Protein backbone atom coordinates (compact mmCIF):
# COMPACT_ATOMS: atom_id res chain seq x y z
CA UNK A 1 0.00 0.00 0.00
CA UNK A 2 1.31 3.43 -0.98
CA UNK A 3 2.45 5.24 2.19
CA UNK A 4 3.45 8.89 1.52
CA UNK A 5 4.54 9.51 5.12
CA UNK A 6 6.89 6.52 5.21
CA UNK A 7 8.26 7.53 1.83
CA UNK A 8 8.98 11.06 3.08
CA UNK A 9 10.71 9.62 6.15
CA UNK A 10 12.95 7.56 3.89
CA UNK A 11 13.55 10.43 1.49
CA UNK A 12 14.67 12.74 4.31
CA UNK A 13 16.45 10.19 6.44
CA UNK A 14 17.88 7.38 4.34
CA UNK A 15 20.55 9.21 2.39
CA UNK A 16 18.59 9.34 -0.87
CA UNK A 17 18.50 13.11 -0.63
CA UNK A 18 22.26 13.24 -0.59
CA UNK A 19 22.45 10.76 -3.44
CA UNK A 20 20.14 12.82 -5.60
CA UNK A 21 21.94 16.05 -4.86
CA UNK A 22 25.33 14.46 -5.39
CA UNK A 23 24.31 12.77 -8.61
CA UNK A 24 22.95 15.95 -10.07
CA UNK A 25 25.49 18.46 -8.86
CA UNK A 26 28.60 16.51 -7.95
CA UNK A 27 31.60 18.00 -6.17
CA UNK A 28 31.05 19.72 -2.84
CA UNK A 29 27.29 19.38 -3.06
CA UNK A 30 27.61 15.62 -2.89
CA UNK A 31 28.59 16.13 0.77
CA UNK A 32 25.65 18.42 1.55
CA UNK A 33 23.63 15.62 3.09
CA UNK A 34 26.32 13.03 3.69
CA UNK A 35 28.52 14.58 6.41
CA UNK A 36 28.35 13.61 10.08
CA UNK A 37 26.05 16.47 11.02
CA UNK A 38 23.77 15.78 8.08
CA UNK A 39 23.60 12.12 9.04
CA UNK A 40 22.53 13.11 12.54
CA UNK A 41 19.86 15.34 11.00
CA UNK A 42 18.76 12.39 8.88
CA UNK A 43 18.66 10.22 12.00
CA UNK A 44 16.40 12.78 13.60
CA UNK A 45 14.12 12.55 10.59
CA UNK A 46 13.76 8.81 10.99
CA UNK A 47 13.21 9.20 14.74
CA UNK A 48 10.59 11.96 14.72
CA UNK A 49 9.44 11.61 11.12
CA UNK A 50 10.31 13.56 8.00
CA UNK A 51 7.06 15.52 8.18
CA UNK A 52 7.75 16.59 11.75
CA UNK A 53 11.31 17.58 10.87
CA UNK A 54 10.38 19.71 7.86
CA UNK A 55 7.32 21.12 9.62
CA UNK A 56 9.39 22.00 12.67
CA UNK A 57 11.92 23.92 10.56
CA UNK A 58 9.19 25.87 8.79
CA UNK A 59 7.34 26.53 12.05
CA UNK A 60 10.49 27.86 13.71
CA UNK A 61 11.23 30.12 10.73
CA UNK A 62 7.65 31.43 10.71
CA UNK A 63 7.78 32.19 14.43
CA UNK A 64 11.01 34.16 14.12
CA UNK A 65 9.66 36.04 11.12
CA UNK A 66 6.47 37.01 12.95
CA UNK A 67 8.38 38.05 16.05
CA UNK A 68 10.69 40.19 13.93
CA UNK A 69 7.72 41.90 12.30
CA UNK A 70 6.23 42.55 15.73
CA UNK A 71 9.47 44.08 17.00
CA UNK A 72 9.75 46.38 13.98
CA UNK A 73 6.16 47.58 14.12
CA UNK A 74 5.88 47.64 17.91
CA UNK A 75 2.61 45.76 17.51
CA UNK A 76 1.44 42.33 18.56
CA UNK A 77 1.56 39.82 15.70
CA UNK A 78 -0.25 36.50 15.98
CA UNK A 79 2.08 33.50 16.11
CA UNK A 80 1.26 30.44 14.00
CA UNK A 81 -0.53 27.32 15.14
CA UNK A 82 1.82 24.35 15.03
CA UNK A 83 -0.98 22.19 13.62
CA UNK A 84 -0.94 24.34 10.51
CA UNK A 85 2.48 22.83 9.82
CA UNK A 86 2.14 19.34 11.29
CA UNK A 87 -1.34 17.77 10.99
CA UNK A 88 -2.85 16.12 14.04
CA UNK A 89 -2.20 12.41 14.42
CA UNK A 90 -5.77 11.50 13.53
CA UNK A 91 -5.70 13.54 10.31
CA UNK A 92 -4.45 10.72 8.11
CA UNK A 93 -5.63 12.32 4.86
CA UNK A 94 -3.95 15.64 5.65
CA UNK A 95 -0.73 13.92 6.73
CA UNK A 96 -0.60 11.83 3.55
CA UNK A 97 -1.28 14.78 1.25
CA UNK A 98 1.34 17.00 2.88
CA UNK A 99 3.94 14.19 2.95
CA UNK A 100 3.39 13.62 -0.77
CA UNK A 101 3.73 17.33 -1.52
CA UNK A 102 6.97 17.63 0.43
CA UNK A 103 8.43 14.53 -1.24
CA UNK A 104 7.61 16.03 -4.65
CA UNK A 105 9.25 19.31 -3.67
CA UNK A 106 12.45 17.56 -2.57
CA UNK A 107 12.74 15.64 -5.82
CA UNK A 108 12.07 18.78 -7.85
CA UNK A 109 14.79 20.65 -5.96
CA UNK A 110 17.24 17.80 -6.54
CA UNK A 111 16.71 18.19 -10.29
CA UNK A 112 17.13 21.98 -10.23
CA UNK A 113 20.83 22.00 -11.04
CA UNK A 114 20.08 20.53 -14.45
CA UNK A 115 23.57 19.13 -15.00
CA UNK A 116 23.02 15.41 -15.40
CA UNK A 117 24.05 12.75 -17.89
CA UNK A 118 22.80 9.21 -18.51
CA UNK A 119 25.27 7.61 -16.12
CA UNK A 120 24.38 9.98 -13.27
CA UNK A 121 20.68 9.46 -13.92
CA UNK A 122 21.08 5.68 -13.78
CA UNK A 123 23.01 5.99 -10.52
CA UNK A 124 20.16 7.94 -8.95
CA UNK A 125 17.56 5.48 -10.20
CA UNK A 126 19.61 2.64 -8.70
CA UNK A 127 19.69 4.47 -5.37
CA UNK A 128 15.91 4.76 -5.42
CA UNK A 129 15.59 1.09 -6.27
CA UNK A 130 17.56 -0.12 -3.22
CA UNK A 131 15.52 1.89 -0.71
CA UNK A 132 13.56 -0.12 1.83
CA UNK A 133 10.22 0.95 0.38
CA UNK A 134 7.19 -0.83 -1.08
CA UNK A 135 7.04 -1.13 -4.86
CA UNK A 136 4.28 1.50 -5.03
CA UNK A 137 6.44 4.07 -3.26
CA UNK A 138 9.42 3.37 -5.50
CA UNK A 139 7.18 3.66 -8.55
CA UNK A 140 6.09 7.11 -7.40
CA UNK A 141 9.71 8.22 -6.93
CA UNK A 142 10.71 6.89 -10.36
CA UNK A 143 7.76 8.64 -12.00
CA UNK A 144 8.30 11.92 -10.15
CA UNK A 145 12.01 11.92 -10.94
CA UNK A 146 11.25 11.46 -14.65
CA UNK A 147 8.82 14.40 -14.81
CA UNK A 148 9.97 17.71 -16.35
CA UNK A 149 10.75 20.35 -13.75
CA UNK A 150 7.58 22.42 -13.27
CA UNK A 151 7.64 24.99 -10.46
CA UNK A 152 4.25 26.49 -11.33
CA UNK A 153 2.42 23.16 -11.02
CA UNK A 154 4.12 22.37 -7.73
CA UNK A 155 3.19 25.78 -6.34
CA UNK A 156 -0.43 25.43 -7.48
CA UNK A 157 -0.77 22.31 -5.36
CA UNK A 158 0.17 24.23 -2.19
CA UNK A 159 -3.02 25.09 -0.32
CA UNK A 160 -1.85 27.25 2.60
CA UNK A 161 0.92 29.77 3.36
CA UNK A 162 2.23 27.44 6.06
CA UNK A 163 2.53 24.58 3.59
CA UNK A 164 4.29 26.94 1.18
CA UNK A 165 6.92 27.55 3.86
CA UNK A 166 7.31 23.79 4.33
CA UNK A 167 7.73 23.19 0.60
CA UNK A 168 10.51 25.76 0.55
CA UNK A 169 12.14 24.26 3.66
CA UNK A 170 12.03 20.76 2.16
CA UNK A 171 13.61 22.12 -1.02
CA UNK A 172 16.37 23.78 1.00
CA UNK A 173 17.23 20.43 2.61
CA UNK A 174 18.12 19.15 -0.85
CA UNK A 175 20.31 22.02 -2.05
CA UNK A 176 22.12 23.40 0.98
CA UNK A 177 24.31 25.13 0.00
CA UNK A 178 22.71 25.83 -3.38
CA UNK A 179 24.67 26.01 -6.62
CA UNK A 180 23.97 29.06 -8.85
CA UNK A 181 21.27 27.21 -10.89
CA UNK A 182 19.73 25.91 -7.68
CA UNK A 183 19.69 29.43 -6.22
CA UNK A 184 17.79 30.61 -9.29
CA UNK A 185 15.37 27.72 -8.77
CA UNK A 186 14.82 28.67 -5.11
CA UNK A 187 14.19 32.30 -6.04
CA UNK A 188 11.60 31.25 -8.63
CA UNK A 189 10.03 28.84 -6.17
CA UNK A 190 9.76 31.55 -3.50
CA UNK A 191 8.04 33.87 -6.00
CA UNK A 192 5.60 31.18 -7.11
CA UNK A 193 4.82 30.37 -3.47
CA UNK A 194 4.38 34.09 -2.67
CA UNK A 195 6.80 33.88 0.25
CA UNK A 196 7.89 37.05 1.99
CA UNK A 197 11.60 37.80 1.56
CA UNK A 198 12.05 37.92 5.33
CA UNK A 199 10.42 34.52 5.78
CA UNK A 200 12.65 33.03 3.08
CA UNK A 201 15.70 34.29 4.96
CA UNK A 202 14.39 32.75 8.20
CA UNK A 203 13.86 29.40 6.47
CA UNK A 204 17.44 29.46 5.21
CA UNK A 205 18.59 30.24 8.75
CA UNK A 206 16.45 27.52 10.31
CA UNK A 207 17.78 24.85 7.93
CA UNK A 208 21.36 25.93 8.53
CA UNK A 209 20.85 25.98 12.30
CA UNK A 210 19.30 22.52 12.12
CA UNK A 211 22.39 21.22 10.35
CA UNK A 212 24.78 22.94 12.77
CA UNK A 213 22.95 21.65 15.82
CA UNK A 214 22.71 18.10 14.48
C-alpha positions as CSV (number, residue, x, y, z in Angstrom):
1,X,0.0,0.0,0.0
2,X,1.3,3.4,-1.0
3,X,2.5,5.2,2.2
4,X,3.4,8.9,1.5
5,X,4.5,9.5,5.1
6,X,6.9,6.5,5.2
7,X,8.3,7.5,1.8
8,X,9.0,11.1,3.1
9,X,10.7,9.6,6.2
10,X,13.0,7.6,3.9
11,X,13.6,10.4,1.5
12,X,14.7,12.7,4.3
13,X,16.5,10.2,6.4
14,X,17.9,7.4,4.3
15,X,20.5,9.2,2.4
16,X,18.6,9.3,-0.9
17,X,18.5,13.1,-0.6
18,X,22.3,13.2,-0.6
19,X,22.4,10.8,-3.4
20,X,20.1,12.8,-5.6
21,X,21.9,16.1,-4.9
22,X,25.3,14.5,-5.4
23,X,24.3,12.8,-8.6
24,X,22.9,16.0,-10.1
25,X,25.5,18.5,-8.9
26,X,28.6,16.5,-7.9
27,X,31.6,18.0,-6.2
28,X,31.0,19.7,-2.8
29,X,27.3,19.4,-3.1
30,X,27.6,15.6,-2.9
31,X,28.6,16.1,0.8
32,X,25.7,18.4,1.5
33,X,23.6,15.6,3.1
34,X,26.3,13.0,3.7
35,X,28.5,14.6,6.4
36,X,28.3,13.6,10.1
37,X,26.1,16.5,11.0
38,X,23.8,15.8,8.1
39,X,23.6,12.1,9.0
40,X,22.5,13.1,12.5
41,X,19.9,15.3,11.0
42,X,18.8,12.4,8.9
43,X,18.7,10.2,12.0
44,X,16.4,12.8,13.6
45,X,14.1,12.6,10.6
46,X,13.8,8.8,11.0
47,X,13.2,9.2,14.7
48,X,10.6,12.0,14.7
49,X,9.4,11.6,11.1
50,X,10.3,13.6,8.0
51,X,7.1,15.5,8.2
52,X,7.8,16.6,11.8
53,X,11.3,17.6,10.9
54,X,10.4,19.7,7.9
55,X,7.3,21.1,9.6
56,X,9.4,22.0,12.7
57,X,11.9,23.9,10.6
58,X,9.2,25.9,8.8
59,X,7.3,26.5,12.0
60,X,10.5,27.9,13.7
61,X,11.2,30.1,10.7
62,X,7.7,31.4,10.7
63,X,7.8,32.2,14.4
64,X,11.0,34.2,14.1
65,X,9.7,36.0,11.1
66,X,6.5,37.0,12.9
67,X,8.4,38.0,16.1
68,X,10.7,40.2,13.9
69,X,7.7,41.9,12.3
70,X,6.2,42.6,15.7
71,X,9.5,44.1,17.0
72,X,9.8,46.4,14.0
73,X,6.2,47.6,14.1
74,X,5.9,47.6,17.9
75,X,2.6,45.8,17.5
76,X,1.4,42.3,18.6
77,X,1.6,39.8,15.7
78,X,-0.3,36.5,16.0
79,X,2.1,33.5,16.1
80,X,1.3,30.4,14.0
81,X,-0.5,27.3,15.1
82,X,1.8,24.4,15.0
83,X,-1.0,22.2,13.6
84,X,-0.9,24.3,10.5
85,X,2.5,22.8,9.8
86,X,2.1,19.3,11.3
87,X,-1.3,17.8,11.0
88,X,-2.9,16.1,14.0
89,X,-2.2,12.4,14.4
90,X,-5.8,11.5,13.5
91,X,-5.7,13.5,10.3
92,X,-4.5,10.7,8.1
93,X,-5.6,12.3,4.9
94,X,-3.9,15.6,5.7
95,X,-0.7,13.9,6.7
96,X,-0.6,11.8,3.5
97,X,-1.3,14.8,1.2
98,X,1.3,17.0,2.9
99,X,3.9,14.2,2.9
100,X,3.4,13.6,-0.8
101,X,3.7,17.3,-1.5
102,X,7.0,17.6,0.4
103,X,8.4,14.5,-1.2
104,X,7.6,16.0,-4.6
105,X,9.2,19.3,-3.7
106,X,12.4,17.6,-2.6
107,X,12.7,15.6,-5.8
108,X,12.1,18.8,-7.9
109,X,14.8,20.6,-6.0
110,X,17.2,17.8,-6.5
111,X,16.7,18.2,-10.3
112,X,17.1,22.0,-10.2
113,X,20.8,22.0,-11.0
114,X,20.1,20.5,-14.5
115,X,23.6,19.1,-15.0
116,X,23.0,15.4,-15.4
117,X,24.0,12.8,-17.9
118,X,22.8,9.2,-18.5
119,X,25.3,7.6,-16.1
120,X,24.4,10.0,-13.3
121,X,20.7,9.5,-13.9
122,X,21.1,5.7,-13.8
123,X,23.0,6.0,-10.5
124,X,20.2,7.9,-9.0
125,X,17.6,5.5,-10.2
126,X,19.6,2.6,-8.7
127,X,19.7,4.5,-5.4
128,X,15.9,4.8,-5.4
129,X,15.6,1.1,-6.3
130,X,17.6,-0.1,-3.2
131,X,15.5,1.9,-0.7
132,X,13.6,-0.1,1.8
133,X,10.2,1.0,0.4
134,X,7.2,-0.8,-1.1
135,X,7.0,-1.1,-4.9
136,X,4.3,1.5,-5.0
137,X,6.4,4.1,-3.3
138,X,9.4,3.4,-5.5
139,X,7.2,3.7,-8.6
140,X,6.1,7.1,-7.4
141,X,9.7,8.2,-6.9
142,X,10.7,6.9,-10.4
143,X,7.8,8.6,-12.0
144,X,8.3,11.9,-10.2
145,X,12.0,11.9,-10.9
146,X,11.3,11.5,-14.6
147,X,8.8,14.4,-14.8
148,X,10.0,17.7,-16.4
149,X,10.7,20.3,-13.7
150,X,7.6,22.4,-13.3
151,X,7.6,25.0,-10.5
152,X,4.2,26.5,-11.3
153,X,2.4,23.2,-11.0
154,X,4.1,22.4,-7.7
155,X,3.2,25.8,-6.3
156,X,-0.4,25.4,-7.5
157,X,-0.8,22.3,-5.4
158,X,0.2,24.2,-2.2
159,X,-3.0,25.1,-0.3
160,X,-1.9,27.3,2.6
161,X,0.9,29.8,3.4
162,X,2.2,27.4,6.1
163,X,2.5,24.6,3.6
164,X,4.3,26.9,1.2
165,X,6.9,27.5,3.9
166,X,7.3,23.8,4.3
167,X,7.7,23.2,0.6
168,X,10.5,25.8,0.5
169,X,12.1,24.3,3.7
170,X,12.0,20.8,2.2
171,X,13.6,22.1,-1.0
172,X,16.4,23.8,1.0
173,X,17.2,20.4,2.6
174,X,18.1,19.1,-0.9
175,X,20.3,22.0,-2.1
176,X,22.1,23.4,1.0
177,X,24.3,25.1,0.0
178,X,22.7,25.8,-3.4
179,X,24.7,26.0,-6.6
180,X,24.0,29.1,-8.8
181,X,21.3,27.2,-10.9
182,X,19.7,25.9,-7.7
183,X,19.7,29.4,-6.2
184,X,17.8,30.6,-9.3
185,X,15.4,27.7,-8.8
186,X,14.8,28.7,-5.1
187,X,14.2,32.3,-6.0
188,X,11.6,31.3,-8.6
189,X,10.0,28.8,-6.2
190,X,9.8,31.6,-3.5
191,X,8.0,33.9,-6.0
192,X,5.6,31.2,-7.1
193,X,4.8,30.4,-3.5
194,X,4.4,34.1,-2.7
195,X,6.8,33.9,0.3
196,X,7.9,37.0,2.0
197,X,11.6,37.8,1.6
198,X,12.1,37.9,5.3
199,X,10.4,34.5,5.8
200,X,12.6,33.0,3.1
201,X,15.7,34.3,5.0
202,X,14.4,32.8,8.2
203,X,13.9,29.4,6.5
204,X,17.4,29.5,5.2
205,X,18.6,30.2,8.8
206,X,16.4,27.5,10.3
207,X,17.8,24.8,7.9
208,X,21.4,25.9,8.5
209,X,20.8,26.0,12.3
210,X,19.3,22.5,12.1
211,X,22.4,21.2,10.3
212,X,24.8,22.9,12.8
213,X,22.9,21.6,15.8
214,X,22.7,18.1,14.5
